Amino acid sequence: MGVIYILITISLSLAIFFLIAFIKSAKSGQFDDSYTPSVRMLFDDELKSKKHTKSTTNTKLNS
C-alpha cells in the first residue's frame, strides 16, 4: 500500500512540473508561429484569383 502512495506522489509532482513547464514556455512565446505570416503574402494572390475566377464565371453564366 505504501508503494501506491509513493507512485501517486511521484506522478502528481511530475504532472505539476510539466504543467509549469508548459505554462512558462507558452508565456515566453515558444509556441508563437513566426513562419506563417511571412509566407501568407505568397498565397494571398492565389486565394484572390480563385475568388475572382468564381465571380467572373458566375456573371458569365448569369448573363
All heavy atoms as TSV, in Angstrom:
chain	resi	resn	atom	element	x	y	z
A	1	MET	N	N	0.824	-1.189	0.000
A	1	MET	CA	C	0.000	0.000	0.000
A	1	MET	C	C	0.873	1.260	0.000
A	1	MET	O	O	0.486	2.263	-0.583
A	1	MET	CB	C	-0.913	-0.029	1.225
A	1	MET	CG	C	-1.968	1.012	1.205
A	1	MET	SD	S	-3.143	0.612	-0.073
A	1	MET	CE	C	-4.353	1.831	0.253
A	2	GLY	N	N	2.012	1.177	0.617
A	2	GLY	CA	C	2.910	2.320	0.665
A	2	GLY	C	C	3.467	2.684	-0.700
A	2	GLY	O	O	3.741	3.857	-0.984
A	3	VAL	N	N	3.632	1.661	-1.552
A	3	VAL	CA	C	4.157	1.894	-2.896
A	3	VAL	C	C	3.162	2.738	-3.707
A	3	VAL	O	O	3.574	3.607	-4.490
A	3	VAL	CB	C	4.437	0.549	-3.606
A	3	VAL	CG1	C	4.839	0.771	-5.051
A	3	VAL	CG2	C	5.504	-0.222	-2.871
A	4	ILE	N	N	1.887	2.509	-3.526
A	4	ILE	CA	C	0.870	3.274	-4.256
A	4	ILE	C	C	0.962	4.750	-3.894
A	4	ILE	O	O	0.879	5.617	-4.765
A	4	ILE	CB	C	-0.539	2.714	-3.959
A	4	ILE	CG1	C	-0.665	1.330	-4.566
A	4	ILE	CG2	C	-1.613	3.639	-4.531
A	4	ILE	CD1	C	-1.958	0.623	-4.241
A	5	TYR	N	N	1.138	5.051	-2.614
A	5	TYR	CA	C	1.265	6.452	-2.188
A	5	TYR	C	C	2.518	7.101	-2.789
A	5	TYR	O	O	2.481	8.258	-3.208
A	5	TYR	CB	C	1.310	6.551	-0.666
A	5	TYR	CG	C	0.014	6.145	-0.006
A	5	TYR	CD1	C	0.024	5.238	1.040
A	5	TYR	CD2	C	-1.198	6.665	-0.426
A	5	TYR	CE1	C	-1.153	4.858	1.660
A	5	TYR	CE2	C	-2.386	6.295	0.181
A	5	TYR	CZ	C	-2.366	5.396	1.225
A	5	TYR	OH	O	-3.532	5.023	1.833
A	6	ILE	N	N	3.576	6.361	-2.852
A	6	ILE	CA	C	4.807	6.884	-3.445
A	6	ILE	C	C	4.609	7.144	-4.941
A	6	ILE	O	O	5.020	8.195	-5.459
A	6	ILE	CB	C	5.992	5.915	-3.210
A	6	ILE	CG1	C	6.323	5.867	-1.719
A	6	ILE	CG2	C	7.215	6.330	-4.026
A	6	ILE	CD1	C	7.311	4.782	-1.356
A	7	LEU	N	N	3.985	6.206	-5.651
A	7	LEU	CA	C	3.757	6.375	-7.087
A	7	LEU	C	C	2.806	7.530	-7.382
A	7	LEU	O	O	3.007	8.277	-8.349
A	7	LEU	CB	C	3.219	5.079	-7.695
A	7	LEU	CG	C	4.210	3.920	-7.769
A	7	LEU	CD1	C	3.527	2.669	-8.290
A	7	LEU	CD2	C	5.377	4.295	-8.657
A	8	ILE	N	N	1.777	7.681	-6.573
A	8	ILE	CA	C	0.844	8.798	-6.755
A	8	ILE	C	C	1.565	10.123	-6.528
A	8	ILE	O	O	1.388	11.083	-7.282
A	8	ILE	CB	C	-0.379	8.648	-5.831
A	8	ILE	CG1	C	-1.257	7.505	-6.321
A	8	ILE	CG2	C	-1.190	9.944	-5.778
A	8	ILE	CD1	C	-2.400	7.156	-5.392
A	9	THR	N	N	2.389	10.189	-5.511
A	9	THR	CA	C	3.142	11.407	-5.220
A	9	THR	C	C	4.091	11.758	-6.357
A	9	THR	O	O	4.183	12.910	-6.785
A	9	THR	CB	C	3.931	11.246	-3.907
A	9	THR	OG1	O	3.041	10.859	-2.869
A	9	THR	CG2	C	4.643	12.513	-3.542
A	10	ILE	N	N	4.795	10.753	-6.865
A	10	ILE	CA	C	5.726	10.974	-7.971
A	10	ILE	C	C	4.983	11.413	-9.229
A	10	ILE	O	O	5.396	12.358	-9.915
A	10	ILE	CB	C	6.567	9.713	-8.237
A	10	ILE	CG1	C	7.532	9.478	-7.078
A	10	ILE	CG2	C	7.327	9.826	-9.556
A	10	ILE	CD1	C	8.254	8.146	-7.149
A	11	SER	N	N	3.858	10.764	-9.527
A	11	SER	CA	C	3.120	11.113	-10.745
A	11	SER	C	C	2.509	12.507	-10.650
A	11	SER	O	O	2.509	13.255	-11.630
A	11	SER	CB	C	2.043	10.075	-11.044
A	11	SER	OG	O	1.061	10.080	-10.031
A	12	LEU	N	N	2.002	12.874	-9.488
A	12	LEU	CA	C	1.452	14.222	-9.329
A	12	LEU	C	C	2.533	15.287	-9.421
A	12	LEU	O	O	2.337	16.333	-10.048
A	12	LEU	CB	C	0.707	14.345	-7.999
A	12	LEU	CG	C	-0.669	13.680	-7.950
A	12	LEU	CD1	C	-1.259	13.798	-6.549
A	12	LEU	CD2	C	-1.594	14.304	-8.964
A	13	SER	N	N	3.667	15.034	-8.814
A	13	SER	CA	C	4.748	16.016	-8.891
A	13	SER	C	C	5.272	16.136	-10.321
A	13	SER	O	O	5.600	17.238	-10.779
A	13	SER	CB	C	5.876	15.669	-7.923
A	13	SER	OG	O	6.445	14.423	-8.262
A	14	LEU	N	N	5.335	15.058	-11.046
A	14	LEU	CA	C	5.762	15.089	-12.444
A	14	LEU	C	C	4.742	15.839	-13.305
A	14	LEU	O	O	5.119	16.641	-14.176
A	14	LEU	CB	C	5.964	13.663	-12.966
A	14	LEU	CG	C	6.628	13.499	-14.314
A	14	LEU	CD1	C	8.043	14.049	-14.275
A	14	LEU	CD2	C	6.659	12.034	-14.698
A	15	ALA	N	N	3.467	15.596	-13.063
A	15	ALA	CA	C	2.418	16.290	-13.816
A	15	ALA	C	C	2.456	17.793	-13.533
A	15	ALA	O	O	2.315	18.606	-14.453
A	15	ALA	CB	C	1.055	15.712	-13.463
A	16	ILE	N	N	2.657	18.169	-12.292
A	16	ILE	CA	C	2.741	19.582	-11.939
A	16	ILE	C	C	3.969	20.221	-12.582
A	16	ILE	O	O	3.906	21.345	-13.085
A	16	ILE	CB	C	2.740	19.761	-10.403
A	16	ILE	CG1	C	1.357	19.402	-9.853
A	16	ILE	CG2	C	3.134	21.165	-10.008
A	16	ILE	CD1	C	1.296	19.316	-8.345
A	17	PHE	N	N	5.073	19.497	-12.602
A	17	PHE	CA	C	6.281	20.001	-13.248
A	17	PHE	C	C	6.034	20.279	-14.728
A	17	PHE	O	O	6.408	21.329	-15.247
A	17	PHE	CB	C	7.432	19.007	-13.079
A	17	PHE	CG	C	8.625	19.325	-13.924
A	17	PHE	CD1	C	9.463	20.367	-13.587
A	17	PHE	CD2	C	8.896	18.591	-15.072
A	17	PHE	CE1	C	10.562	20.676	-14.376
A	17	PHE	CE2	C	9.984	18.880	-15.860
A	17	PHE	CZ	C	10.826	19.930	-15.507
A	18	PHE	N	N	5.404	19.326	-15.446
A	18	PHE	CA	C	5.139	19.522	-16.864
A	18	PHE	C	C	4.122	20.632	-17.101
A	18	PHE	O	O	4.216	21.369	-18.084
A	18	PHE	CB	C	4.675	18.221	-17.528
A	18	PHE	CG	C	5.810	17.292	-17.851
A	18	PHE	CD1	C	5.900	16.054	-17.237
A	18	PHE	CD2	C	6.786	17.659	-18.759
A	18	PHE	CE1	C	6.946	15.202	-17.531
A	18	PHE	CE2	C	7.841	16.799	-19.059
A	18	PHE	CZ	C	7.916	15.570	-18.442
A	19	LEU	N	N	3.157	20.797	-16.232
A	19	LEU	CA	C	2.201	21.879	-16.358
A	19	LEU	C	C	2.892	23.230	-16.207
A	19	LEU	O	O	2.657	24.152	-16.989
A	19	LEU	CB	C	1.087	21.741	-15.322
A	19	LEU	CG	C	0.014	22.824	-15.343
A	19	LEU	CD1	C	-0.765	22.755	-16.646
A	19	LEU	CD2	C	-0.901	22.679	-14.146
A	20	ILE	N	N	3.758	23.344	-15.222
A	20	ILE	CA	C	4.504	24.589	-15.019
A	20	ILE	C	C	5.418	24.859	-16.208
A	20	ILE	O	O	5.522	25.999	-16.676
A	20	ILE	CB	C	5.287	24.542	-13.694
A	20	ILE	CG1	C	4.318	24.557	-12.514
A	20	ILE	CG2	C	6.284	25.682	-13.594
A	20	ILE	CD1	C	4.964	24.271	-11.174
A	21	ALA	N	N	6.071	23.825	-16.714
A	21	ALA	CA	C	6.952	23.997	-17.871
A	21	ALA	C	C	6.160	24.438	-19.104
A	21	ALA	O	O	6.611	25.303	-19.874
A	21	ALA	CB	C	7.699	22.701	-18.160
A	22	PHE	N	N	4.969	23.891	-19.298
A	22	PHE	CA	C	4.132	24.273	-20.436
A	22	PHE	C	C	3.682	25.717	-20.318
A	22	PHE	O	O	3.751	26.488	-21.282
A	22	PHE	CB	C	2.917	23.347	-20.539
A	22	PHE	CG	C	1.936	23.792	-21.570
A	22	PHE	CD1	C	2.192	23.633	-22.918
A	22	PHE	CD2	C	0.743	24.395	-21.197
A	22	PHE	CE1	C	1.299	24.057	-23.868
A	22	PHE	CE2	C	-0.167	24.817	-22.135
A	22	PHE	CZ	C	0.110	24.645	-23.480
A	23	ILE	N	N	3.213	26.100	-19.146
A	23	ILE	CA	C	2.751	27.475	-18.946
A	23	ILE	C	C	3.893	28.463	-19.142
A	23	ILE	O	O	3.734	29.506	-19.783
A	23	ILE	CB	C	2.099	27.628	-17.554
A	23	ILE	CG1	C	0.786	26.842	-17.517
A	23	ILE	CG2	C	1.866	29.083	-17.205
A	23	ILE	CD1	C	0.162	26.742	-16.149
A	24	LYS	N	N	5.058	28.126	-18.627
A	24	LYS	CA	C	6.220	29.011	-18.761
A	24	LYS	C	C	6.637	29.161	-20.225
A	24	LYS	O	O	6.933	30.255	-20.693
A	24	LYS	CB	C	7.372	28.459	-17.928
A	24	LYS	CG	C	8.533	29.380	-17.806
A	24	LYS	CD	C	9.567	28.843	-16.844
A	24	LYS	CE	C	10.701	29.810	-16.669
A	24	LYS	NZ	N	11.684	29.335	-15.725
A	25	SER	N	N	6.621	28.057	-20.972
A	25	SER	CA	C	7.018	28.137	-22.379
A	25	SER	C	C	5.950	28.836	-23.217
A	25	SER	O	O	6.282	29.523	-24.186
A	25	SER	CB	C	7.301	26.745	-22.933
A	25	SER	OG	O	6.130	25.956	-22.913
A	26	ALA	N	N	4.686	28.688	-22.865
A	26	ALA	CA	C	3.630	29.378	-23.605
A	26	ALA	C	C	3.702	30.885	-23.376
A	26	ALA	O	O	3.480	31.678	-24.297
A	26	ALA	CB	C	2.268	28.845	-23.197
A	27	LYS	N	N	4.024	31.283	-22.165
A	27	LYS	CA	C	4.125	32.716	-21.865
A	27	LYS	C	C	5.365	33.336	-22.491
A	27	LYS	O	O	5.372	34.516	-22.822
A	27	LYS	CB	C	4.153	32.944	-20.353
A	27	LYS	CG	C	2.798	32.806	-19.718
A	27	LYS	CD	C	2.837	33.187	-18.260
A	27	LYS	CE	C	1.452	33.105	-17.662
A	27	LYS	NZ	N	1.447	33.495	-16.251
A	28	SER	N	N	6.408	32.561	-22.669
A	28	SER	CA	C	7.635	33.114	-23.241
A	28	SER	C	C	7.598	33.170	-24.763
A	28	SER	O	O	8.527	33.671	-25.389
A	28	SER	CB	C	8.841	32.290	-22.790
A	28	SER	OG	O	8.828	31.023	-23.417
A	29	GLY	N	N	6.527	32.651	-25.384
A	29	GLY	CA	C	6.396	32.728	-26.833
A	29	GLY	C	C	6.958	31.537	-27.571
A	29	GLY	O	O	7.209	31.612	-28.768
A	30	GLN	N	N	7.142	30.449	-26.907
A	30	GLN	CA	C	7.702	29.254	-27.526
A	30	GLN	C	C	6.807	28.728	-28.651
A	30	GLN	O	O	7.292	28.208	-29.639
A	30	GLN	CB	C	7.877	28.162	-26.465
A	30	GLN	CG	C	8.447	26.868	-26.975
A	30	GLN	CD	C	9.909	26.971	-27.308
A	30	GLN	OE1	O	10.626	27.760	-26.718
A	30	GLN	NE2	N	10.363	26.178	-28.240
A	31	PHE	N	N	5.505	28.897	-28.509
A	31	PHE	CA	C	4.573	28.327	-29.475
A	31	PHE	C	C	4.045	29.358	-30.460
A	31	PHE	O	O	3.093	29.098	-31.191
A	31	PHE	CB	C	3.400	27.661	-28.736
A	31	PHE	CG	C	3.841	26.547	-27.839
A	31	PHE	CD1	C	3.724	26.670	-26.464
A	31	PHE	CD2	C	4.392	25.386	-28.339
A	31	PHE	CE1	C	4.129	25.653	-25.622
A	31	PHE	CE2	C	4.813	24.371	-27.514
A	31	PHE	CZ	C	4.679	24.506	-26.152
A	32	ASP	N	N	4.647	30.546	-30.510
A	32	ASP	CA	C	4.240	31.551	-31.472
A	32	ASP	C	C	4.632	31.102	-32.872
A	32	ASP	O	O	5.702	30.539	-33.088
A	32	ASP	CB	C	4.895	32.895	-31.171
A	32	ASP	CG	C	4.317	33.552	-29.946
A	32	ASP	OD1	O	3.255	33.093	-29.477
A	32	ASP	OD2	O	4.930	34.513	-29.453
A	33	ASP	N	N	3.748	31.373	-33.807
A	33	ASP	CA	C	4.002	30.984	-35.192
A	33	ASP	C	C	4.654	32.154	-35.914
A	33	ASP	O	O	4.003	33.137	-36.239
A	33	ASP	CB	C	2.692	30.605	-35.869
A	33	ASP	CG	C	2.896	30.054	-37.254
A	33	ASP	OD1	O	4.042	29.716	-37.593
A	33	ASP	OD2	O	1.906	29.958	-37.995
A	34	SER	N	N	5.927	32.048	-36.156
A	34	SER	CA	C	6.641	33.122	-36.847
A	34	SER	C	C	6.816	32.823	-38.331
A	34	SER	O	O	7.258	33.683	-39.095
A	34	SER	CB	C	8.008	33.343	-36.207
A	34	SER	OG	O	8.781	32.166	-36.320
A	35	TYR	N	N	6.448	31.648	-38.776
A	35	TYR	CA	C	6.659	31.272	-40.172
A	35	TYR	C	C	5.458	31.633	-41.051
A	35	TYR	O	O	5.625	32.169	-42.137
A	35	TYR	CB	C	6.927	29.773	-40.274
A	35	TYR	CG	C	7.116	29.292	-41.686
A	35	TYR	CD1	C	8.247	29.631	-42.409
A	35	TYR	CD2	C	6.153	28.510	-42.316
A	35	TYR	CE1	C	8.415	29.209	-43.708
A	35	TYR	CE2	C	6.316	28.084	-43.611
A	35	TYR	CZ	C	7.450	28.428	-44.297
A	35	TYR	OH	O	7.609	28.011	-45.589
A	36	THR	N	N	4.259	31.383	-40.584
A	36	THR	CA	C	3.075	31.573	-41.408
A	36	THR	C	C	2.866	33.017	-41.860
A	36	THR	O	O	2.546	33.231	-43.030
A	36	THR	CB	C	1.825	31.066	-40.668
A	36	THR	OG1	O	2.027	29.687	-40.359
A	36	THR	CG2	C	0.590	31.181	-41.518
A	37	PRO	N	N	3.009	34.024	-41.005
A	37	PRO	CA	C	2.803	35.390	-41.501
A	37	PRO	C	C	3.745	35.776	-42.638
A	37	PRO	O	O	3.352	36.511	-43.543
A	37	PRO	CB	C	3.054	36.263	-40.274
A	37	PRO	CG	C	2.758	35.383	-39.133
A	37	PRO	CD	C	3.194	34.015	-39.563
A	38	SER	N	N	4.949	35.264	-42.635
A	38	SER	CA	C	5.882	35.617	-43.705
A	38	SER	C	C	5.546	34.915	-45.015
A	38	SER	O	O	5.898	35.389	-46.081
A	38	SER	CB	C	7.313	35.263	-43.289
A	38	SER	OG	O	7.437	33.869	-43.112
A	39	VAL	N	N	4.854	33.812	-44.952
A	39	VAL	CA	C	4.514	33.058	-46.158
A	39	VAL	C	C	3.104	33.398	-46.639
A	39	VAL	O	O	2.775	33.187	-47.799
A	39	VAL	CB	C	4.639	31.539	-45.875
A	39	VAL	CG1	C	4.246	30.710	-47.065
A	39	VAL	CG2	C	6.050	31.202	-45.480
A	40	ARG	N	N	2.287	33.956	-45.774
A	40	ARG	CA	C	0.894	34.242	-46.121
A	40	ARG	C	C	0.787	35.160	-47.326
A	40	ARG	O	O	-0.091	34.993	-48.168
A	40	ARG	CB	C	0.182	34.868	-44.927
A	40	ARG	CG	C	-1.310	35.024	-45.147
A	40	ARG	CD	C	-1.990	35.596	-43.925
A	40	ARG	NE	N	-1.818	34.697	-42.807
A	40	ARG	CZ	C	-1.624	35.091	-41.554
A	40	ARG	NH1	N	-1.591	36.378	-41.276
A	40	ARG	NH2	N	-1.474	34.226	-40.588
A	41	MET	N	N	1.702	36.102	-47.448
A	41	MET	CA	C	1.647	37.033	-48.577
A	41	MET	C	C	1.880	36.331	-49.915
A	41	MET	O	O	1.432	36.794	-50.957
A	41	MET	CB	C	2.651	38.164	-48.407
A	41	MET	CG	C	4.079	37.713	-48.390
A	41	MET	SD	S	5.220	39.061	-48.255
A	41	MET	CE	C	5.474	39.425	-49.970
A	42	LEU	N	N	2.534	35.184	-49.893
A	42	LEU	CA	C	2.768	34.445	-51.127
A	42	LEU	C	C	1.508	33.765	-51.635
A	42	LEU	O	O	1.351	33.523	-52.823
A	42	LEU	CB	C	3.869	33.403	-50.919
A	42	LEU	CG	C	5.239	33.944	-50.512
A	42	LEU	CD1	C	6.167	32.796	-50.204
A	42	LEU	CD2	C	5.800	34.838	-51.585
A	43	PHE	N	N	0.592	33.436	-50.727
A	43	PHE	CA	C	-0.604	32.695	-51.101
A	43	PHE	C	C	-1.840	33.584	-51.206
A	43	PHE	O	O	-2.891	33.120	-51.595
A	43	PHE	CB	C	-0.863	31.571	-50.104
A	43	PHE	CG	C	0.252	30.559	-50.087
A	43	PHE	CD1	C	1.072	30.448	-48.981
A	43	PHE	CD2	C	0.485	29.740	-51.162
A	43	PHE	CE1	C	2.110	29.529	-48.953
A	43	PHE	CE2	C	1.514	28.818	-51.151
A	43	PHE	CZ	C	2.328	28.705	-50.045
A	44	ASP	N	N	-1.738	34.863	-50.873
A	44	ASP	CA	C	-2.884	35.764	-50.964
A	44	ASP	C	C	-3.375	35.911	-52.397
A	44	ASP	O	O	-4.572	35.948	-52.655
A	44	ASP	CB	C	-2.541	37.138	-50.399
A	44	ASP	CG	C	-2.640	37.186	-48.898
A	44	ASP	OD1	O	-3.230	36.250	-48.318
A	44	ASP	OD2	O	-2.124	38.144	-48.309
A	45	ASP	N	N	-2.464	36.000	-53.345
A	45	ASP	CA	C	-2.858	36.180	-54.738
A	45	ASP	C	C	-3.648	34.982	-55.249
A	45	ASP	O	O	-4.589	35.136	-56.011
A	45	ASP	CB	C	-1.636	36.403	-55.619
A	45	ASP	CG	C	-0.973	37.737	-55.338
A	45	ASP	OD1	O	-1.665	38.631	-54.830
A	45	ASP	OD2	O	0.235	37.854	-55.610
A	46	GLU	N	N	-3.255	33.790	-54.855
A	46	GLU	CA	C	-3.967	32.595	-55.305
A	46	GLU	C	C	-5.393	32.590	-54.780
A	46	GLU	O	O	-6.322	32.256	-55.506
A	46	GLU	CB	C	-3.232	31.340	-54.852
A	46	GLU	CG	C	-1.906	31.128	-55.537
A	46	GLU	CD	C	-1.177	29.901	-55.023
A	46	GLU	OE1	O	-1.782	29.132	-54.272
A	46	GLU	OE2	O	-0.010	29.731	-55.382
A	47	LEU	N	N	-5.588	32.967	-53.521
A	47	LEU	CA	C	-6.931	32.995	-52.960
A	47	LEU	C	C	-7.786	34.067	-53.629
A	47	LEU	O	O	-8.953	33.841	-53.936
A	47	LEU	CB	C	-6.864	33.242	-51.447
A	47	LEU	CG	C	-6.208	32.139	-50.616
A	47	LEU	CD1	C	-6.087	32.584	-49.167
A	47	LEU	CD2	C	-7.011	30.864	-50.711
A	48	LYS	N	N	-7.204	35.225	-53.894
A	48	LYS	CA	C	-7.951	36.296	-54.547
A	48	LYS	C	C	-8.299	35.922	-55.979
A	48	LYS	O	O	-9.388	36.194	-56.453
A	48	LYS	CB	C	-7.156	37.597	-54.518
A	48	LYS	CG	C	-7.069	38.209	-53.150
A	48	LYS	CD	C	-6.257	39.471	-53.172
A	48	LYS	CE	C	-6.080	40.033	-51.782
A	48	LYS	NZ	N	-5.204	41.209	-51.771
A	49	SER	N	N	-7.365	35.274	-56.688
A	49	SER	CA	C	-7.633	34.906	-58.076
A	49	SER	C	C	-8.696	33.814	-58.159
A	49	SER	O	O	-9.500	33.799	-59.079
A	49	SER	CB	C	-6.352	34.472	-58.781
A	49	SER	OG	O	-5.859	33.279	-58.215
A	50	LYS	N	N	-8.742	32.914	-57.196
A	50	LYS	CA	C	-9.785	31.889	-57.190
A	50	LYS	C	C	-11.150	32.517	-56.949
A	50	LYS	O	O	-12.124	32.163	-57.590
A	50	LYS	CB	C	-9.498	30.838	-56.109
A	50	LYS	CG	C	-8.377	29.902	-56.456
A	50	LYS	CD	C	-8.157	28.886	-55.360
A	50	LYS	CE	C	-6.968	28.009	-55.656
A	50	LYS	NZ	N	-6.705	27.047	-54.583
A	51	LYS	N	N	-11.224	33.474	-56.032
A	51	LYS	CA	C	-12.487	34.159	-55.780
A	51	LYS	C	C	-12.899	34.967	-57.011
A	51	LYS	O	O	-14.055	35.004	-57.389
A	51	LYS	CB	C	-12.367	35.082	-54.564
A	51	LYS	CG	C	-12.298	34.348	-53.263
A	51	LYS	CD	C	-12.189	35.329	-52.108
A	51	LYS	CE	C	-12.036	34.598	-50.792
A	51	LYS	NZ	N	-11.865	35.524	-49.664
A	52	HIS	N	N	-11.933	35.609	-57.650
A	52	HIS	CA	C	-12.217	36.412	-58.830
A	52	HIS	C	C	-12.689	35.516	-59.980
A	52	HIS	O	O	-13.622	35.856	-60.694
A	52	HIS	CB	C	-10.968	37.201	-59.235
A	52	HIS	CG	C	-11.182	38.062	-60.429
A	52	HIS	ND1	N	-12.021	39.146	-60.405
A	52	HIS	CD2	C	-10.687	37.976	-61.691
A	52	HIS	CE1	C	-12.016	39.708	-61.604
A	52	HIS	NE2	N	-11.216	39.018	-62.390
A	53	THR	N	N	-12.077	34.366	-60.142
A	53	THR	CA	C	-12.452	33.435	-61.197
A	53	THR	C	C	-13.862	32.923	-60.974
A	53	THR	O	O	-14.655	32.839	-61.900
A	53	THR	CB	C	-11.462	32.248	-61.243
A	53	THR	OG1	O	-10.144	32.755	-61.378
A	53	THR	CG2	C	-11.782	31.324	-62.384
A	54	LYS	N	N	-14.201	32.607	-59.750
A	54	LYS	CA	C	-15.545	32.127	-59.446
A	54	LYS	C	C	-16.578	33.208	-59.715
A	54	LYS	O	O	-17.634	32.950	-60.273
A	54	LYS	CB	C	-15.636	31.670	-57.990
A	54	LYS	CG	C	-14.960	30.361	-57.725
A	54	LYS	CD	C	-15.132	29.969	-56.276
A	54	LYS	CE	C	-14.407	28.675	-55.967
A	54	LYS	NZ	N	-14.546	28.289	-54.566
A	55	SER	N	N	-16.280	34.435	-59.346
A	55	SER	CA	C	-17.250	35.509	-59.527
A	55	SER	C	C	-17.432	35.840	-61.011
A	55	SER	O	O	-18.529	36.129	-61.461
A	55	SER	CB	C	-16.842	36.746	-58.738
A	55	SER	OG	O	-15.638	37.263	-59.244
A	56	THR	N	N	-16.365	35.764	-61.794
A	56	THR	CA	C	-16.493	36.066	-63.220
A	56	THR	C	C	-17.224	34.944	-63.949
A	56	THR	O	O	-17.992	35.212	-64.858
A	56	THR	CB	C	-15.114	36.301	-63.866
A	56	THR	OG1	O	-14.286	35.172	-63.632
A	56	THR	CG2	C	-14.474	37.548	-63.318
A	57	THR	N	N	-17.027	33.714	-63.549
A	57	THR	CA	C	-17.745	32.621	-64.200
A	57	THR	C	C	-19.224	32.673	-63.836
A	57	THR	O	O	-20.071	32.366	-64.669
A	57	THR	CB	C	-17.161	31.254	-63.819
A	57	THR	OG1	O	-17.116	31.130	-62.413
A	57	THR	CG2	C	-15.782	31.076	-64.394
A	58	ASN	N	N	-19.538	33.089	-62.615
A	58	ASN	CA	C	-20.944	33.218	-62.227
A	58	ASN	C	C	-21.631	34.325	-63.021
A	58	ASN	O	O	-22.773	34.181	-63.426
A	58	ASN	CB	C	-21.077	33.472	-60.718
A	58	ASN	CG	C	-20.770	32.225	-59.907
A	58	ASN	OD1	O	-20.833	31.133	-60.417
A	58	ASN	ND2	N	-20.439	32.431	-58.641
A	59	THR	N	N	-20.950	35.436	-63.240
A	59	THR	CA	C	-21.550	36.522	-64.008
A	59	THR	C	C	-21.688	36.149	-65.468
A	59	THR	O	O	-22.646	36.536	-66.126
A	59	THR	CB	C	-20.743	37.815	-63.871
A	59	THR	OG1	O	-19.394	37.564	-64.271
A	59	THR	CG2	C	-20.776	38.334	-62.456
A	60	LYS	N	N	-20.768	35.380	-66.009
A	60	LYS	CA	C	-20.861	34.940	-67.405
A	60	LYS	C	C	-22.032	33.977	-67.567
A	60	LYS	O	O	-22.728	34.000	-68.563
A	60	LYS	CB	C	-19.560	34.278	-67.855
A	60	LYS	CG	C	-18.431	35.247	-68.043
A	60	LYS	CD	C	-17.179	34.537	-68.460
A	60	LYS	CE	C	-16.012	35.501	-68.593
A	60	LYS	NZ	N	-14.773	34.804	-68.927
A	61	LEU	N	N	-22.236	33.099	-66.573
A	61	LEU	CA	C	-23.346	32.149	-66.670
A	61	LEU	C	C	-24.683	32.845	-66.494
A	61	LEU	O	O	-25.670	32.460	-67.109
A	61	LEU	CB	C	-23.173	31.060	-65.591
A	61	LEU	CG	C	-21.991	30.116	-65.759
A	61	LEU	CD1	C	-21.906	29.197	-64.556
A	61	LEU	CD2	C	-22.136	29.301	-67.028
A	62	ASN	N	N	-24.739	33.878	-65.681
A	62	ASN	CA	C	-25.984	34.582	-65.438
A	62	ASN	C	C	-26.350	35.517	-66.592
A	62	ASN	O	O	-27.502	35.860	-66.787
A	62	ASN	CB	C	-25.916	35.385	-64.137
A	62	ASN	CG	C	-25.863	34.475	-62.922
A	62	ASN	OD1	O	-26.342	33.352	-62.977
A	62	ASN	ND2	N	-25.289	34.957	-61.833
A	63	SER	N	N	-25.374	35.944	-67.385
A	63	SER	CA	C	-25.638	36.904	-68.470
A	63	SER	C	C	-26.230	36.257	-69.670
A	63	SER	O	O	-26.296	35.186	-70.006
A	63	SER	CB	C	-24.362	37.606	-68.889
A	63	SER	OG	O	-23.839	38.321	-67.814
